[in-house]
Every structure is written in structure tokens, then in C-alpha cells.
Amino acid sequence: MTLMRTVTVTIIMLIALPNPSFTQSSSALPEADKDPFVGTWRANANESSPKLDKNEALYERTISRVGDDVVFSSRTKRPVSFGFLEKHYRIRCDGLFHRVPCGNDSCTKSCIYKSANRIEGESTGADGKHYWTEEVSSDGREMRIYGYRDKDRRKLHRTEVLDRVK
């Protein structure tokens, strides 16, 4: 009877305890009207590394929130004859993978708020996996997007800097 009771209690605890990724996400997720990521951001070609080319320097993104969902819109210049590339999607930063548009393909993206001004994520697409961290400065005027080659985020290969426009 003791073994049966132990198994039953264990099952009840596994069902009753919240998933750590959801707990972490909801505790770090700032209220929508206090989210430092919300706003319009423009690429800073001189501060980014490697330095952005003239098309990448025209990159702009707008982030808003609808409840716990992040609404993302971006626009970047394509080569001269191709105009602009725009992306629009809504995603919940809950640590789970969600389908998002990426060029002509569909990709998956996962993100989670590690703190009010820091999000970590992973994207998968035709060109493989990408690991990234986004941080907003304490004064709220700058966002840095760190691109990593590894899941542990030790092999930094790109830092894109965005300045707040509004």
C-alpha cells in the first residue's frame, strides 16, 4: 500500500505543479504598458557588429503587446530592385515554439522573458538554428540583439544595435 500511495502522490504533484517555463515566463513578463521592448526601433549601423550594410541600416521594427502576446512588425530594405521586406506576426514568449513567417518560408520561433528587459530565444528555419538574446538598456533608448552560434550563448557572432524612435 505504501508504494501505491507514493506513486499516487507523485502523479498528483506532477499534475499540480506548474511547468517551470510557464512560471518563469509569467513572472518575468512585464505588464504590457510597462514593457520596455514596446515601441519603434531603428538599426544603428555604426554601433552594430559587424557593421550593417546600407540596406540593413534601414531596418526598423515595431513591437506592441496585446495581453501576454508580443506583436512584431519589421521592415528592411532589399537589394535595389526588390523594394522592402516586411514581417508581421504575433507570438507568446512562453518558451514554446510557434510558427512565424520568415521570407518566403515558415519558421519556428521560441522566446521567453528572462527579466523585464531581457528576452532569450531560438529560431529555426531553412538556414538552421539561431540563438539570440535581446536586451533593452536601463534608460530604454537602446536595444541590443546578440546572435550566438550555440545554445549556451557563448559563441557570439553578431550584435545588432537598435535605437528607440518612439
N, C-alpha and C positions, 0 to 999 in steps of 0.2 A: 504494500500500500504506500510506503514512503516513496518508492521510485515513481509511482503513478502521480503522486502529489507533486513531486519535484518537476516532472515533465509538464504537468498542467500549469503550475505556477510559471515555469519558464515560457511556455507558449503565451500565456496571458501577458506577461511582461513584454515579450517581443511585439505583440499586437498593440499594447497600450503605450509603449514608449515611442515618441516621435522620431522620425528619421532625422539623423544629425544634419544632413544637408539642408533640409527644410528648416530646422531650428536655427541653424547658423544664418541662413538667408534671411529669415524673417526678423531675427534680432539685429542684424546689421543693416537691413533695408531702411533707409531714412524715409520719413513721411514725404509724399510726393511734392508738397510745396516747399520742402527743405532740402531736396536732393541737389547736391552741388553739380551733378552731371547735367541737369536740366538747363537748356539754353542753346544758343547757336555758337558754333566753334569754327574757326578757320585755321588752316595749316600755317605754320610758321616755318618757312623753308630754311631760314638761316639757323634756327635752333635745332632742327631735326638732324638726325644722324642715321644713315648717310644723308647728306643734303638733298632735299627734294628737287626734282627737275621742274621745269616751268609748268607742266601740266599738273603734276602732283601738288604744286604750290597753290593751285586754285581749289583744292579740296575744301569742302565745307560740310559740316554735319549739324543737324538739329536733333536734340534729344528732348523728349517730353515724357510725362508719366500719366498713365490712366490707371489709377489704383496701384496695384503691385506690378503692372506691366510697364515695360520701357518701350516707348515708341521712338523708332530710329529712322531718320531720313538723312541721306547723304547725296552729295553731288560732286563729281570730279570731271575734269576736262579729259577727253580722249584725244588721240592724235588729231591734227588739224581738220581733216575731212570728216571725222566721225562725231563731232559735237560733244555732248556731255553724257556721262553715265550716271544714272540716278538709282538709288536703292531706297526702298521704304518697307519697313516691317515692324512688327510688334512682337516682343519676346518677354518672357518672365525670367528673371535672373534667379532661378531656383536650383541651379546645379544640374539640371537635366538638359538633355539635348533636344533642340527644337529645330525644325526645318525653316531656313531663311533663304532669300534669293541671293545669288552671287553671280553676276554677269548673266550668261545665258543658261547657267546651270542652277541646280538647287543644292544647297549645302546644309550642314547641321552646325548649330552653334550652342554652346553651353556657357553660362555666365553665373557668377554668384558675387554678391556684395560681401567683401571681407571686412569692410568698415564703411562708414557713410561716404568717404571719399576715395574708396579703392574697390575696384571690381577685378576679379580674375576670370579668365575664360579660355575656351578651347574651341577652335573651328575646324571642321573637316570638309574637304571638297576635292575636286578633281586634282588639285595640286598638292594633296596631302593634308597633314595635320599642322595646325598653327596654335601656339600657346601665347597668351598675352595677358598683360596687366594694364589697367587704366587707372590713373590717379589724378585727382584734381588738387591743385595747390591749396594751402590753407587760406589764401586770400581769394580763392575762387576764380582767378583770372587766367589760369593756365591748366591745360590737361596734357598729361604725358601718356603716350601709349607705347609700352615696351613690348617688343616682339621677341620671342625666345624660340630656340631650336629644340628645346627639350621640355618635358613635362615638369621637371623640377625647377624650371625657370632659373637656370644657372648660366646658360649659354645665350647671352643677349646678342642679337644680330641687328636690331633696329630700334630706334627711339624716334617716334613721331611726336612733335610738339604742336599743340593746337592752342590758339588764343581765343578767349571768350570775345564774341562780337556783341552778344546781348544775352 
